[in-house]
Amino acid sequence: MIPIGVVTVSDRASAGVYEDKGGPGIESALTAILATPWRPVRRVIPDVRATIEAALIELADVERCSLILTTGGTGPAPRDVTPEATEAVCERVMPGFGELMRTKSLLEVPTAILSRQTAGLRGTSLIVNLPGKPSAIRTCLDAVFPAIPYCLDLIGGDRLDTNPEVCLAFRPRS
């Protein structure tokens, strides 16, 4: 089973003040989208940049997750530092992911312009920042997931196949 990092960034969820809904939202979406057997490697951590960076590094370098999805910490509030942590641990930024997620989200809510989601590459891992709300997570994953399997192929990550009834992944014909 392919490990996929699922990181919830939330002071309150990590402290047990409220139930994490973002991580389960990611897992629910992946269950529908993926045909490849996979398992979540979960982390629920506070909005602390060093903690976020350490979790992303561990998931990429130690747990060997080719795909790491974060939820939360992408807004304009002072403690929202997930994009900065992601960019700090990545060798290359993939701005098209954030651009497409914002474009799709703007069709549903005008405040999507406040979102700072991004994505980047660390070795053979793709890290994608998602919003915190489960419905927004699904909107964003539906938008970008068709490109994720091919991206992982190009960087030497795990092969992910999608359920074609839910998501048609793009791969060039050989």
N, CA and C of each residue as an Amber inpcrd file, in Angstrom:
protein
   522
   0.8410000  -1.1800000   0.0000000   0.0000000   0.0000000   0.0000000
   0.8830000   1.2380000   0.0000000   0.5730000   2.1460000  -0.8760000
   1.3970000   3.3460000  -1.0380000   1.1000000   4.3310000   0.0890000
   2.1490000   4.8130000   0.7650000   1.9290000   5.8040000   1.8290000
   1.6840000   7.1930000   1.2390000   0.6620000   7.8510000   1.7530000
   0.3600000   9.2290000   1.3630000   0.2710000  10.0550000   2.6360000
   1.0610000  11.1330000   2.7000000   1.0550000  12.0070000   3.8640000
  -0.2040000  12.8580000   3.9000000  -0.8520000  12.8900000   5.0640000
  -2.0510000  13.6960000   5.2840000  -1.7820000  14.5320000   6.5340000
  -1.5560000  15.8290000   6.3270000  -1.1430000  16.7050000   7.4160000
  -2.2080000  17.7620000   7.6790000  -2.7710000  17.7320000   8.8880000
  -3.6910000  18.7790000   9.3110000  -2.8920000  19.7930000  10.1130000
  -2.9190000  21.0520000   9.6750000  -2.2270000  22.1350000  10.3680000
  -3.2860000  22.9790000  11.0670000  -3.3570000  22.8350000  12.3830000
  -4.3820000  23.5450000  13.1520000  -4.0000000  23.5540000  14.6250000
  -3.8850000  24.7520000  15.1920000  -3.6140000  24.8580000  16.6270000
  -4.6910000  24.1440000  17.4310000  -5.9460000  24.4150000  17.0990000
  -7.0540000  23.8810000  17.8960000  -7.2410000  22.3740000  17.7200000
  -7.1410000  21.8680000  16.4960000  -7.2850000  20.4180000  16.2970000
  -6.1310000  19.6700000  16.9520000  -4.9090000  20.2100000  16.8560000
  -3.7550000  19.5320000  17.4570000  -3.8260000  19.5380000  18.9810000
  -4.5200000  20.5280000  19.5470000  -4.6810000  20.6060000  21.0030000
  -5.9190000  19.8480000  21.4860000  -6.6890000  19.2870000  20.5550000
  -7.8850000  18.5500000  20.9300000  -9.0770000  19.4240000  21.2650000
  -9.0040000  20.7230000  20.9230000 -10.1030000  21.6440000  21.1960000
 -11.2970000  21.3250000  20.2950000 -11.0200000  20.9180000  19.0530000
 -12.0900000  20.4490000  18.1820000 -11.5890000  19.3390000  17.2910000
 -12.5440000  18.6110000  16.7260000 -12.2530000  17.4570000  15.8910000
 -11.6350000  17.8890000  14.5620000 -10.6000000  17.1800000  14.1550000
  -9.9950000  17.4010000  12.8490000 -10.9680000  16.9300000  11.7730000
 -11.3700000  17.8420000  10.9020000 -12.2340000  17.4700000   9.7820000
 -11.4860000  17.5470000   8.4560000 -10.3600000  18.2840000   8.4370000
  -9.5950000  18.4270000   7.2070000  -8.9140000  17.1430000   6.7840000
  -8.1980000  16.5040000   7.7160000  -7.5220000  15.2460000   7.3930000
  -8.4950000  14.1900000   6.9070000  -9.5950000  13.9480000   7.6370000
 -10.5950000  13.0010000   7.1420000 -11.2050000  13.4310000   5.8000000
 -11.2980000  14.7370000   5.5530000 -11.7930000  15.2160000   4.2580000
 -10.8590000  14.8170000   3.1250000  -9.5540000  14.9470000   3.3670000
  -8.5650000  14.5030000   2.3680000  -8.6900000  13.0000000   2.1430000
  -8.7470000  12.2390000   3.2270000  -8.8030000  10.7800000   3.1170000
 -10.0600000  10.3200000   2.3880000 -11.1820000  10.9710000   2.6450000
 -12.4260000  10.6320000   1.9590000 -12.3000000  10.8860000   0.4560000
 -11.7220000  12.0300000   0.1010000 -11.5350000  12.3550000  -1.3200000
 -10.6060000  11.3440000  -1.9860000  -9.5020000  10.9990000  -1.3190000
  -8.5570000  10.0410000  -1.8990000  -9.1800000   8.6580000  -2.0630000
 -10.0270000   8.2710000  -1.1230000 -10.6960000   6.9760000  -1.2170000
 -11.5430000   6.9100000  -2.4840000 -12.1980000   8.0090000  -2.8250000
 -13.0120000   8.0530000  -4.0440000 -12.1540000   8.1470000  -5.3010000
 -11.0980000   8.9350000  -5.2530000 -10.2930000   9.2400000  -6.4390000
  -9.3550000   8.1060000  -6.8350000  -8.7310000   7.4670000  -5.8590000
  -7.6560000   6.5220000  -6.1640000  -8.1350000   5.0900000  -6.3770000
  -7.5650000   4.4350000  -7.3920000  -7.7560000   3.0030000  -7.6070000
  -6.5930000   2.2270000  -6.9910000  -5.4470000   2.8700000  -6.8630000
  -4.2570000   2.2490000  -6.2810000  -4.4490000   2.0760000  -4.7780000
  -4.1120000   0.9170000  -4.2240000  -4.1680000   0.7600000  -2.7650000
  -3.1950000   1.7260000  -2.0850000  -3.6660000   2.4110000  -1.0650000
  -2.8570000   3.4190000  -0.3800000  -3.2110000   3.4030000   1.1020000
  -2.3440000   4.0480000   1.8750000  -2.6140000   4.1960000   3.3100000
  -2.2000000   5.5930000   3.7270000  -2.9960000   6.2190000   4.6160000
  -2.6220000   7.5550000   5.0800000  -1.5280000   7.4850000   6.1370000
  -0.6070000   8.4200000   6.0610000   0.3770000   8.6330000   7.1240000
   0.0070000   9.9900000   7.7090000  -0.7190000   9.9570000   8.8200000
  -1.3790000  11.1450000   9.3670000  -0.4860000  11.9270000  10.3310000
  -0.6830000  13.2400000  10.2860000  -0.0930000  14.1400000  11.2730000
  -1.1200000  15.2340000  11.5460000  -1.3070000  15.5680000  12.8130000
  -2.1330000  16.7120000  13.2100000  -1.2230000  17.5830000  14.0570000
  -0.8930000  18.7550000  13.5230000   0.1400000  19.5880000  14.1350000
  -0.3200000  21.0330000  14.2550000   0.2990000  21.7900000  15.1600000
  -0.0880000  23.2000000  15.3200000   0.4750000  24.0820000  14.1950000
  -0.0400000  25.2910000  14.1280000   0.4060000  26.3000000  13.1560000
   1.7460000  26.8940000  13.6020000   2.7770000  26.0850000  13.5770000
   4.1260000  26.5100000  13.9460000   5.0280000  26.1290000  12.7740000
   5.6360000  27.1300000  12.1750000   6.3940000  26.8820000  10.9410000
   7.4400000  25.7800000  11.0900000   8.2300000  25.7990000  12.1590000
   9.2670000  24.7820000  12.3310000   8.6580000  23.3810000  12.4560000
   7.5110000  23.2850000  13.1090000   6.8300000  21.9940000  13.2650000
   6.2990000  21.4970000  11.9250000   5.7450000  22.4020000  11.1440000
   5.2420000  22.0460000   9.8170000   6.4000000  21.5800000   8.9350000
   7.4810000  22.3410000   8.9270000   8.6470000  21.9640000   8.1210000
   9.1540000  20.5860000   8.5240000   9.2770000  20.3330000   9.8310000
   9.7830000  19.0370000  10.3140000   8.8620000  17.8980000   9.8800000
   7.5570000  18.1130000   9.9530000   6.6090000  17.0680000   9.5480000
   6.7230000  16.7820000   8.0490000   6.8280000  17.8100000   7.2320000
   6.9380000  17.6220000   5.7880000   8.2360000  16.8990000   5.4300000
   9.3270000  17.2790000   6.0710000  10.6160000  16.6150000   5.8270000
  10.5400000  15.1410000   6.2240000   9.9640000  14.8610000   7.3910000
   9.8510000  13.4720000   7.8460000   9.0010000  12.6470000   6.8750000
   7.8690000  13.1950000   6.4460000   6.9940000  12.4510000   5.5280000
   7.6660000  12.1900000   4.1850000   8.4290000  13.1500000   3.7020000
   9.1130000  12.9810000   2.4140000  10.3440000  12.0910000   2.5280000
  11.2030000  12.3880000   3.4980000  12.5140000  11.7450000   3.5540000
  12.5510000  10.4410000   4.3400000  11.7350000  10.3250000   5.3680000
  11.7520000   9.1330000   6.2280000  10.6090000   8.1860000   5.8680000
   9.3980000   8.7120000   5.8080000   8.2260000   7.8740000   5.5050000
   8.1100000   7.5590000   4.0140000   8.8400000   8.3060000   3.1860000
   8.8690000   8.0990000   1.7380000   7.5000000   8.2510000   1.0710000
   6.7690000   9.2660000   1.4940000   5.4760000   9.5720000   0.8710000
   5.7270000  10.3640000  -0.4080000   5.3470000   9.8070000  -1.5470000
   5.5060000  10.5370000  -2.8110000   4.5180000  11.6790000  -2.9150000
   3.3840000  11.5360000  -2.2460000   2.3670000  12.5860000  -2.2290000
   2.0970000  12.9620000  -0.7750000   2.1750000  14.2610000  -0.5010000
   1.8860000  14.7790000   0.8370000   0.8750000  15.9010000   0.6560000
  -0.2840000  15.7510000   1.3090000  -1.3430000  16.7440000   1.2070000
  -1.5300000  17.3860000   2.5740000  -1.4830000  18.7150000   2.6030000
  -1.7070000  19.4350000   3.8500000  -3.0760000  20.0880000   3.7920000
  -3.6560000  20.3390000   4.9540000  -4.9080000  21.0710000   5.0460000
  -4.7800000  22.0770000   6.1710000  -5.1670000  23.3110000   5.8720000
  -5.1200000  24.3600000   6.8810000  -3.8810000  25.2240000   6.8070000
  -3.9910000  26.4100000   7.3870000  -2.8630000  27.3270000   7.4810000
  -2.5180000  28.0570000   6.2080000  -3.4770000  28.1610000   5.2720000
  -3.1800000  28.8000000   3.9870000  -3.8380000  30.1680000   3.8160000
  -4.4870000  30.6580000   4.8700000  -5.1510000  31.9520000   4.7750000
  -4.2190000  33.1130000   5.0800000  -4.7880000  34.3080000   5.2800000
  -3.9780000  35.4990000   5.5380000  -3.7260000  35.7900000   7.0160000
  -4.2610000  34.9810000   7.9310000  -4.0710000  35.2380000   9.3640000
  -2.5920000  35.1120000   9.7310000  -2.1520000  35.8140000  10.7520000
  -0.7330000  35.7880000  11.1250000  -0.1770000  34.3850000  11.3820000
  -0.9840000  33.4580000  11.9110000  -0.4810000  32.1130000  12.2070000
  -0.5810000  31.1690000  11.0140000  -1.1280000  31.6070000   9.8980000
  -1.2330000  30.7830000   8.6950000   0.1040000  30.7850000   7.9570000
   0.9210000  29.7760000   8.2190000   2.2850000  29.7420000   7.6690000
   2.5880000  28.4550000   6.8880000   1.5500000  27.7020000   6.5470000
   1.7910000  26.4560000   5.8120000   2.4960000  26.6940000   4.4740000
   2.1050000  27.6920000   3.6670000   2.8170000  27.8990000   2.4000000
   4.3000000  28.2370000   2.5970000   4.5950000  29.0460000   3.6000000
   6.0010000  29.4000000   3.8560000   6.8080000  28.1670000   4.2650000
   6.2130000  27.3080000   5.1000000   6.8930000  26.0780000   5.5160000
   7.0930000  25.1500000   4.3280000   6.0860000  25.0540000   3.4850000
   6.1820000  24.1990000   2.2910000   7.2930000  24.6930000   1.3740000
   7.2910000  25.9770000   1.0850000   8.3160000  26.5260000   0.1950000
   9.7140000  26.3580000   0.7750000   9.8400000  26.4370000   2.1070000
  11.1520000  26.3080000   2.7510000  11.7490000  24.9150000   2.5900000
  10.9000000  23.8830000   2.5390000  11.4310000  22.5110000   2.4620000
  11.4840000  21.9670000   1.0390000  10.9530000  22.7100000   0.0870000
  10.9140000  22.2360000  -1.2990000  12.0930000  22.7760000  -2.1010000
  12.5570000  21.9500000  -3.0310000  13.6010000  22.3880000  -3.9600000
  13.0180000  23.2530000  -5.0700000  11.7750000  22.9410000  -5.4640000
  11.1200000  23.6940000  -6.5280000   9.6510000  23.8960000  -6.1750000
   9.1450000  25.0770000  -6.5010000   7.7440000  25.3970000  -6.2710000
   6.9740000  25.1020000  -7.5580000   5.7380000  24.6480000  -7.4080000
   4.8640000  24.3180000  -8.5390000   3.6390000  25.2440000  -8.4750000
   3.7730000  26.4910000  -8.9090000   2.7150000  27.4880000  -8.7210000
   1.4080000  27.1790000  -9.4270000   1.4290000  26.3770000 -10.4770000
   0.2020000  26.0660000 -11.2070000  -0.8580000  25.4030000 -10.3370000
  -0.4350000  24.6370000  -9.3370000  -1.3980000  23.9810000  -8.4550000
  -2.2370000  25.0200000  -7.7120000  -1.5700000  25.9790000  -7.0800000
  -2.2980000  27.0160000  -6.3490000  -3.1590000  27.8600000  -7.2550000
  -2.6330000  28.1740000  -8.4350000  -3.3930000  28.9870000  -9.3850000
  -4.6950000  28.2950000  -9.7680000  -4.6210000  26.9990000 -10.0870000
  -5.8180000  26.2750000 -10.4970000  -6.7880000  26.0980000  -9.3260000
  -6.2740000  25.8090000  -8.1400000  -7.1620000  25.6350000  -6.9860000
  -7.9190000  26.9200000  -6.6810000  -7.2390000  28.0520000  -6.7370000
  -7.9220000  29.3300000  -6.5030000  -8.9510000  29.6120000  -7.5960000
  -8.6070000  29.3420000  -8.8400000  -9.5340000  29.5690000  -9.9520000
 -10.8210000  28.7710000  -9.7570000 -10.6920000  27.4940000  -9.4480000
 -11.8730000  26.6490000  -9.2440000 -12.6540000  27.0820000  -8.0020000
 -11.9440000  27.4190000  -6.9410000 -12.6050000  27.8190000  -5.6940000
 -13.3480000  29.1380000  -5.8440000 -12.8260000  30.0380000  -6.6640000
 -13.4920000  31.3310000  -6.8780000 -14.8660000  31.1810000  -7.5240000
 -15.0920000  30.0800000  -8.2000000 -16.4110000  29.8250000  -8.7830000
 -17.4370000  29.5180000  -7.7010000 -16.9660000  29.1520000  -6.5080000
 -17.8580000  28.7820000  -5.4080000 -17.9420000  29.8390000  -4.3180000
 -16.8340000  30.5520000  -4.0660000 -16.8250000  31.5080000  -2.9540000
 -15.8480000  32.6510000  -3.2620000 -16.2800000  33.9100000  -3.0930000
 -15.4050000  35.0340000  -3.4400000 -14.1790000  35.1610000  -2.5320000
 -14.2280000  34.5860000  -1.3440000 -13.0870000  34.6830000  -0.4300000
 -11.9460000  33.7380000  -0.8130000 -12.1120000  32.9370000  -1.8600000
 -11.0270000  32.0600000  -2.3190000  -9.7950000  32.8730000  -2.7120000
  -9.9750000  34.1250000  -3.0360000  -8.8490000  34.9890000  -3.4030000
  -7.8940000  35.1710000  -2.2220000  -8.3760000  34.9200000  -1.0030000
  -7.5430000  35.0370000   0.1950000  -6.6700000  33.8120000   0.4300000
  -6.9130000  32.7670000  -0.3220000  -6.1800000  31.5170000  -0.1320000
  -4.7740000  31.6070000  -0.7110000  -3.8280000  31.0030000   0.0020000
  -2.4300000  31.0480000  -0.4450000  -1.8850000  29.6480000  -0.7080000
  -2.7550000  28.7200000  -1.1250000  -2.2820000  27.3650000  -1.3990000
  -1.1580000  27.3810000  -2.4170000  -0.2490000  26.4380000  -2.2330000
   0.8450000  26.2760000  -3.1680000   1.1800000  24.7970000  -3.2280000
   2.1910000  24.4710000  -3.9890000   2.6880000  23.0990000  -4.0660000
   4.1710000  23.1720000  -4.3950000   4.8690000  22.0970000  -4.0790000
   6.2950000  22.0670000  -4.3690000   6.8320000  20.6470000  -4.3720000
   8.0700000  20.5380000  -4.8190000   8.7390000  19.2460000  -4.9380000
   9.9030000  19.1480000  -3.9630000   9.9570000  18.0390000  -3.2600000
  11.0980000  17.7140000  -2.3970000  11.5280000  16.3130000  -2.7830000
  12.6370000  16.1970000  -3.5020000  13.0820000  14.8830000  -3.9670000
  12.0140000  14.2540000  -4.8330000  11.5660000  13.0570000  -4.4300000
  10.5310000  12.3520000  -5.1860000   9.1480000  12.5370000  -4.5630000
   8.9760000  13.6330000  -3.8260000   7.6940000  13.9290000  -3.1840000
   7.0890000  15.2080000  -3.7420000   5.7770000  15.1700000  -3.9350000
   4.9900000  16.3460000  -4.2790000   4.1900000  16.7230000  -3.0410000
   4.3390000  17.9690000  -2.6050000   3.6080000  18.4810000  -1.4500000
   2.5960000  19.4900000  -1.9730000   1.3180000  19.2840000  -1.6120000
   0.2490000  20.1700000  -2.0650000  -0.4950000  20.7020000  -0.8440000
  -0.6010000  22.0310000  -0.7550000  -1.3610000  22.6720000   0.3200000
  -2.8160000  22.8080000  -0.1080000  -3.7140000  22.3580000   0.7640000
  -5.1490000  22.4450000   0.5150000  -5.7930000  23.3180000   1.5850000
  -6.9920000  23.8360000   1.3150000  -7.6870000  24.6040000   2.3520000
  -8.1340000  23.6860000   3.4940000  -8.7040000  24.2680000   4.5300000
  -9.0930000  23.5050000   5.7030000 -10.4950000  22.9390000   5.6830000
 -11.3800000  23.5070000   4.9000000 -12.7810000  23.0790000   4.8760000
 -12.9420000  21.8630000   3.9560000 -13.5830000  20.7670000   4.4370000
 -13.6900000  19.5470000   3.6250000 -14.2910000  19.7570000   2.2360000
 -15.3250000  20.5790000   2.0980000 -15.8970000  20.7910000   0.7610000
 -14.8970000  21.5090000  -0.1510000 -14.1270000  22.4340000   0.3980000
 -13.1010000  23.1370000  -0.3870000 -11.9500000  22.1990000  -0.7340000
 -11.6270000  21.2810000   0.1760000 -10.5930000  20.2780000  -0.1060000
 -10.9900000  19.4800000  -1.3430000 -12.2340000  19.0400000  -1.3860000
 -12.6890000  18.2210000  -2.5220000 -12.6660000  19.0320000  -3.8130000
 -13.1210000  20.2820000  -3.7560000 -13.0850000  21.1470000  -4.9420000
 -11.6590000  21.2410000  -5.4810000 -10.7190000  21.4710000  -4.5730000
  -9.3270000  21.6540000  -4.9910000  -8.7060000  20.3530000  -5.4920000
  -8.9510000  19.2440000  -4.7970000  -8.3920000  17.9660000  -5.2610000
  -8.9860000  17.5640000  -6.6060000 -10.2820000  17.7710000  -6.7910000
 -10.8890000  17.4560000  -8.0840000 -10.2370000  18.2680000  -9.2050000
  -9.8480000  19.4960000  -8.9010000  -9.2260000  20.3580000  -9.9150000
  -7.8160000  19.8930000 -10.2840000  -6.9910000  19.5850000  -9.2880000
  -5.5710000  19.3230000  -9.5670000  -5.2060000  17.8510000  -9.7040000
  -6.0450000  16.9460000  -9.2070000  -5.6190000  15.5420000  -9.1840000
  -5.3630000  14.9450000 -10.5620000  -6.0480000  15.3690000 -11.6350000
  -5.7210000  14.7920000 -12.9360000  -4.2390000  14.9310000 -13.3140000
  -3.5360000  15.9070000 -12.7760000  -2.1180000  16.1100000 -13.0930000
  -1.1730000  15.4250000 -12.0970000  -1.6690000  15.0400000 -10.9400000
  -0.7880000  14.5160000  -9.8930000  -0.1110000  13.2000000 -10.2690000
  -0.8150000  12.1860000 -10.8030000  -0.1120000  10.9400000 -11.1280000
   1.0450000  11.1330000 -12.1140000   0.8370000  11.9480000 -13.1470000
   1.9100000  12.1810000 -14.1080000   3.0630000  12.9610000 -13.4780000
   2.7500000  13.9250000 -12.6230000   3.8000000  14.6540000 -11.9020000
   4.6530000  13.6680000 -11.1020000   3.9970000  12.7480000 -10.3930000
   4.7510000  11.7590000  -9.6060000   5.5950000  10.8720000 -10.5190000
   5.0690000  10.4970000 -11.6880000   5.8640000   9.7200000 -12.6540000
   7.1340000  10.4840000 -13.0290000   6.9800000  11.7810000 -13.3210000
   8.1060000  12.5930000 -13.7870000   9.1880000  12.7800000 -12.7290000
   8.8090000  12.7920000 -11.4380000   9.8000000  13.0220000 -10.3830000
  10.3010000  11.7170000  -9.7550000   9.8420000  10.5800000 -10.2740000
  10.3040000   9.2960000  -9.7550000   9.5700000   8.8330000  -8.5080000
   8.3570000   9.3260000  -8.3150000   7.5580000   8.9250000  -7.1600000
   6.7600000   7.6640000  -7.4420000   5.9210000   7.2960000  -6.4800000
   5.0710000   6.1160000  -6.6160000   4.0690000   6.3170000  -7.7420000
   3.6950000   5.2110000  -8.3710000   2.6690000   5.2710000  -9.4140000
   1.2950000   5.2420000  -8.7540000   0.4880000   6.2430000  -9.0720000
  -0.8870000   6.2980000  -8.5940000  -1.8270000   6.2060000  -9.7860000
  -2.7980000   5.3030000  -9.6860000  -3.8420000   5.1970000 -10.6990000
  -5.1480000   5.6600000 -10.0830000  -5.9580000   6.3170000 -10.9000000
  -7.2130000   6.8780000 -10.4150000  -8.3960000   6.0210000 -10.8490000
  -9.4900000   6.2070000 -10.1440000 -10.7580000   5.6030000 -10.5240000
 -11.3050000   6.4550000 -11.6690000 -11.3560000   5.9270000 -12.8940000
 -11.7420000   6.7550000 -14.0400000 -13.1700000   7.2900000 -13.9690000
 -14.0220000   6.7020000 -13.1330000 -15.3790000   7.2150000 -12.9800000
 -15.3990000   8.4900000 -12.1380000 -14.3000000   8.7300000 -11.4050000
 -14.2210000   9.8830000 -10.5260000 -13.2190000  10.9220000 -11.0330000
 -12.0850000  10.4450000 -11.5420000 -10.9900000  11.3370000 -11.9580000
 -10.2320000  10.7120000 -13.1150000 -10.1370000  11.4270000 -14.2030000
  -9.3460000  10.9660000 -15.3280000  -7.9580000  11.5810000 -15.2530000
  -7.0020000  10.7660000 -14.8440000  -5.6290000  11.2590000 -14.7530000
  -5.0410000  11.3700000 -16.1480000  -4.2520000  12.3990000 -16.3600000
  -3.5930000  12.5850000 -17.6490000  -2.2160000  11.9320000 -17.6130000
  -1.9680000  11.0870000 -18.5740000  -0.6280000  10.5470000 -18.8290000
  -0.4770000  10.5170000 -20.3480000   0.6440000  11.0270000 -20.8570000
   0.8280000  10.9900000 -22.3130000   0.9030000   9.5410000 -22.8060000
   0.4610000   9.3430000 -24.0050000   0.5580000   8.0030000 -24.5840000
   2.0040000   7.6830000 -24.8850000   2.3830000   6.4320000 -24.6010000
   3.7840000   6.0700000 -24.8520000   4.0090000   5.6120000 -26.2590000
